[in-house]
Amino acid sequence: MATARLAGKIEQAIGHDDNAVTQQDVASYREDGAGDPDETMKALVWRGKGDVRVESVPAPRILEPTDVLIKVTGSTICGSDLHLLHGAILQMSPGDILGHEFMGVVHSVGAHVDPAKVTPGKRYVASFQIACGSCFFCDQKLSSQCEKTNSNSMAKGMYGGRTAGIFGYSHFVGGFAGGQAEWVRVPWGEVNLLEIPDGVEDEKALFLSDVLCTAYNAVKDTRVYEGDTVAVFGCGPIGQMAARFALMERPKKVILVDTEPRLGFVASRWPEAESGKLELVDFQKLSSGATRKDTVVSKLKELTEGRGPDVAIECAAGEYAKGWLHKAEIALGAETDTSEILNEMVEGVRNYGRVGVTGVYVGYTNHFAIGSLMQRGIRLIGNGQAPVHKYWKELLGMIQSGQLDPLQMVSHRVRLEDMDKVYKMFDAREESMQKVFVQTKWSAPRAEGSPELSIL
């Protein structure tokens, strides 16, 4: 069983990590010495599976000389946050502060932070992963694989190597308090904050924290070329932006695979859906068919002269089983992730096609179509957590020039005070909720063209 294999790997790793770093695990500012005894703030905290709450908690303070404190002016919710809500991510503790995408105004800096590089009073967006800026991977702008910001030995035992720390995403990735809050402590602030120039609204700059970089990395890392046909599985915000970046490469066609209400949201906003450059495939309607030909795989072949797309990019994640077998195996602990979407991509692309995996997969899966992968020469590419530092200046330039409009995926503006409700709505896809902008008491007035505030 997957859980047995996992337990064995973890047992071997715990207590035997010679490269562990000393960065303090601070997922909540309630710990002694971590918070300001004279300042409290509102923050969204995890209380258990299916239970997130907005609470009053101690505000952060400077703990390390490389820290920066920011007043949060905007945050958001990501599809990967739902894995926390569902209890699918290891090593969560009650009271952990959530949120890995945020931006704000710098309030104060540690003694070793150059104020010319990070200046109090200026606006910055934070990278969702935390990088040291000087290790082997950081030197190559592969910040998501930083060797110094996550000392978790369970992660090393499970994966054979650690990845970088991540804000608001469990002790498994370093235990850093997140940004769905009014204040955040940003470790290695000079490295992990990007200054936002005048003229770029918060509602656009915020998404440089994760979703834009993640979608861009999916396209660049999987390699989309001019003239390709590209299938994107999942058209939440990351899938939508992956499709947008794929279209920038001048492909023959982009195919989005999902269901309502997301397909309707895309159809209402994307002119490419009318021109034929963008095809929308509703997997639920296909799966309700009575014959074998009514499948996602057969539909992809039909749309590509029988061969299949050149490229498939996965933007959905591994916890959402379709069939009863995978639902039962996940419930029993026989696997952590379903292989159903991966198999559709592997079998759906053309021979020698490319398959990129960007959605979150936690551990192990069963029934993977390895025969098709090997026999047909399919390239399977784990895109990893996107190395934000590699792309965010380039993407900021696209926003400044008007080439990229992140508001295309934004459906709601909400208050931090309502974030417990937002999680439930986002999970249920109520009101066609896509990407949201979460305002705090520090936020600037709503930018023109962004959604009006919803009081939930």
N, C-alpha and C positions, 0 to 999 in steps of 0.2 A: 504494500500500500504506500501511497505517496507520503502520508503522514509519518509512517515508520522510517522511510528513507530520510525524510527531513529531520526527524528527531535524532537519527544517528549522526547526521552531518553536524547538527547543532552541538550535540554532546562532545564531538571531537574538537570543536572550535572554541567553546567557551573556556576562558582562562588560559588560552594559549596564543594570544595575539601580541606578538612582540613589537608590532608597529603601531599600537594604539596611541592616540594623541590625548592630550590632557584637557581639551576643550570641554567646558562644563555643560552637562546635560541640563537644560532649563526649558522644559516644556510648559511650565506654569511658574508664574512669578510669586506663587504662594510659598515656595521653599524658603527656608531661613536664609536671609542675605540676598536673595535674588530680586526681591521687589523693593519698591520705595515705601517705607513705613508711613509716609505722609501723603501719598497720592494713590488714588484708586482710578479705575477705568472700567468701561464696559468692554466685554469680550465674549466671543462665542466659545464655549467649552464643551468637551466631550464628556458625557456622563456614563455611557455604556451603549451597547448595540441599540440603534434606533432612537437614541436619546442625546440630543444636543440642546444646549440652553445658553441664553444670553445672561451673564452674571456680572456682578461688580467684583472685580479682583484687584490685587495690588498692581500698580503700574511698574514697568521695568525701570532699572537703573543701569548705569555703566558698570559692567563687571570686569571687563578686560580693557587695556589701554587702546586696543584697536576697534572698540565698539563705537557705534553711532546710535543715538536715540532719535527716532522720527515720530512725528505726529501724523497718523494715518489719514490721508485725505481721500483714499479710494481703495477698495478691495473688491473681490468677486468670489464666486463659487465656481468650482471646476468639476467636471464629471468624475475626476479621480477622488474628489472629496466624498462622493457617495460611497466609495469603498470603506471609508471611515465610518460613515453612518451605518452601513450594513454590517460592520464588525469584521470585515474581510482582511484588515491590515493588522499585522502582528504588533504586539507591545504598545498598545494604547493604554493610558491610565486615566481614571476619572479626574477631571479638572484640567486636562491638557488643552491648551489654547490652539484653535484650528486656524487654517488659512495660509496658503502658500503663495498667493498672488496679491501684491499690495504695492502702494506707493505713498509718498507723503512729503512733508516738509521737515528738514533736519532741525532738530531742537538743540542737541548738544553732541559733542564728540569726545572720544577718549584722548588721553595725553599723547598717544603715538599717531593720531590721525592728523594729517596735514590739512589745515583749514582752507588752503588754496585748492585742494582736491575735493574735499567735502565741506561745504560752507553752510553754517547755520542760517536758516531763513530761505534757502533755495529748495526747489522741488527735485525729487529723485524717485526713480522706480527701482525696486529691489529685484534682483534675480531670485527666482523661487528656490534654486539650489544655492548652497553656501560654499564658496571656494576660498582657498587660502591665497591664491595668486602666485605661488612660487614653487609648487611641486611639479613633478614630471608631467602630469596631465594638464595642470593649469598653464604651464609654459606653452602648451600647444593649443590653448583656448578650448580645451575639452573639460570645461569646468564641472560638468556633471559627474566626472570620475575623480574629483579631487581626493587625494590620499590622506588629507590631514583633518577633515572636518566631520568625520563620522567614525568613532572608535567602536561601534557596535560589533561585538564578536559573533553574535547570531547571524547578522547579515553576511559576514565573511564566510561562516560555515555553510550557510545556505547556498550562496552563489559562487563560492570559490574566490571571491574578492569583493571588496566593499565599493560602494558608490559614495558620492558626496552627501553631506547633510542636507536636509530639506526643511524649510520652515513649516511648522504646523502639521507634521505628517508622521508622528509617532517616534518613539525612542529607537525604533528599528533603523531610522535614518538620522540619528543624532540627538533627537529630543530637543528641538528648538521651538520655542513658543511662536505661534503664527501671527498672521496679519489681519485676521477678522477681529479687529480690536481697535482701540483708539490710540494706542501707543505700541511700538515695537522696538526691541533691541536688535540691531543688525550687526552681527559679528563680522570682523574684517570689512568694515564699512567702506574703506577706499576701494576695495575690490568688487564688492557686491551691490554697489549703488551706481546708477547711471543718471547723470544730470539731464533734466528735461528742459529744453530751450523754450523761451517765450514763443507763443504762437501755436504750441502743441497742447491741446486741451488734456486735462486729466483723463477724461473718458476715452481718449485714444492712447495716451501714453501708458496707462495701467497695464494693457495687455502685452506689453513688451516683457512683463515679468515672467510669463509662461506661454500662454496659448499661441501667440504669434510665432515665437521661437520654436515651439514644439511642432507646429504644423509645417513651418519652413524646413526644419531639420528632417521631417518625415519625407518631404519631397526631394531634398538635396541628397540625403543619405541613401535613399532607395534608388535614386537616379532616374529622374524623369527627363526624357529627351524630346526634342521637337519631333512631331509626327507620331508620338506614342499614343496609344489608348490607355487610359488610366482608370482603374476602378477604386473608389474610396469607400470603405466599409464603415458606416457610422457617420451621420452628418449632424452631430452636435457641433459646438463651436470649433473644436480642433479639426473635425472632418470637413467642415465648411471652409476653414482657412486653408487646409491642405488642398482642397479642390481649387480654391482661388490661386494659390501659389502654383499648382500644377497648370492651370490655365495660362499663367504667365510664361510657361515654357513652350507655348504654342503647340500643344498636342493636337492630335486628330480629334479626340473626344475625351471627355471626363464622364464617368458613370458613378453616380452616388447611390449607395445601397443602404436603405434604412426603411422606416415606415412613418405613418402619421403620428404626431403633428409636425415632425421635423421636415418631411418632404414638402408639406404645404408651405411651411415658413420659407424654405429655399425657393420654391416656385413663385412665391409672391414678391421676392426681392431680387432675383437673379435674372437679368435679361437673357443670359446664355441658355436658360431653360426653355425659352421660346425659339431661339435660333437653331437648336439642335446640337450645339456645342456641348451641352450638358444634358445627360440622360438621367432620369430618376427611376430607380427600381425599388418597388415596395415588396420587401421579402415576405411580409405577412400574407399578402394577396397570392404570392407565388406558392407559399407553403400550404395554402388552403386548397390547392389544385389536387385533382384525383389521380394524376398520372405522374410518372417519373420525370417527364419533360418539364413539369412545373417546379423547377428548382432555381436557386440563384445561379448555380453553375451553368445550367442549360440556357438561362437568360443571357448570361455574359457571352456565351458562345454565339447565341443568336444575334447579339448586337455587334459581333466582331467577325463576321463571315466564317464562323465555325471554329476559329482558332483560340479565341480568348484574348483578353487585354494583355498588353505588354507588361503592365505593372499593376499590382494591387497593394493598397496601403490600408492597414488596419488601424482604425481610430475609435474602437468600441470598448475593448477590455475583455478580460477572460472570465469574469464572474457571472456573466449572463448566459446561462445555459438555455438552449431552445428545446431539446428533446428530453424525454423522461429519464433516459439512461444517465446522461450527464448530470441532471438535477439530482438524481439519487446518489450518484458517486460523490458529488460535492457535499451533499447533506451528510453522507456517511464518513467523509474524510478520506475517501479513496483517491481524490484529486483535489487540487485547489483551484484549477482553472479548466474551463471547457476548451476543447480543440475544434469545436464546430465551425467557427468563423475561419480559423486558420486553414481547415481542410477545404472550405469553400474557396478560399483564395488560392491555395496550392493547386487544387483541381481546376479552378476557373481560368487561371492565366494560361497563356500560350506556352508551348514547350520552350525551355530556356527563358521563361519569364521571371520577373522579380517580385518578391513579396516582402514588404516592410511592415514591421510590427511596432506600433507606437502606443497603442492602448496598454493599460497596466495589466501585466500578468505577474502573479505573486510567486508561484512555486512550480507545481508539476501538473502535467496534463496526461490523459490517456487517449488511446485510439487515434493518435496522430497519423496522418497519411504520409508516412515516410517513404513508402514505395513509390507513390507518385512523385514525391520530391526528388528521389534519386533517379528513377527511370526517365523522367522527363527533363532532368537538368534544371530544376527550379532553384533559384537563388533565394534563400530565406535570410532576411536581414533583421536583426534586432536593432531598432533605431536608438534604444536606450533613452534615458531622460535627456532631453535636448540640452546641449551645451549652450546655455543662454548667452554667455559672454562672447561666443564666436559670432553671433548673428545680430545682437540687439542694436548696434550702431548702424548696420546696414538697413535694418528694418525701420529704425527711427528715420533714416533718410527717405525711405519710401513713404512714410507718413507725411513728412514735411513737404515732399514733392507732390503729394496728392495721388501717387500711384497706388497707395494702399489706404483703405478706409476701414479701420476696425469696427466702426459703428454698424457696419453691415450685419454683424452677428449679434448685436446688443438688442435685447428685447425689453428689458426692464431696468428701472432705477429704484433701489430700495434702501431702507434705513438699516443700519447695523442692529438697531433694536429689534428688527423683525427677522433676523437671520435664522432663528430656529424654524420659523414658518417657511422661509425661503428654501431651506434644505428639503422639507417635505414636498413643497410644490415642484421643485426642480426634479426630485426623484420621480414624482408622478407625472411630470411633463404637463402640468396644469398651465392654462393660459398660454400655451405654446412657448413656455419660458425657455430661453436660450442662454446667452451670456447676460449677466446682470452687472450693473455698477452699484456698489454698496457705498453709500455716503455715511460720513461720521459728522460729529459736531465741528470738525476742522475743515470740512470740504468746501471748495469754492462753489459758487452758484452753477447751476446746470448749464452746460455748453449748448449752444444752438445745434439742433439736429439730433441731440441725444434724447432718450425717452423721458417723459415726465415722471415725477416721483409717484410710486405706488405705495399707499399706506395700507398695510396688510393686517 
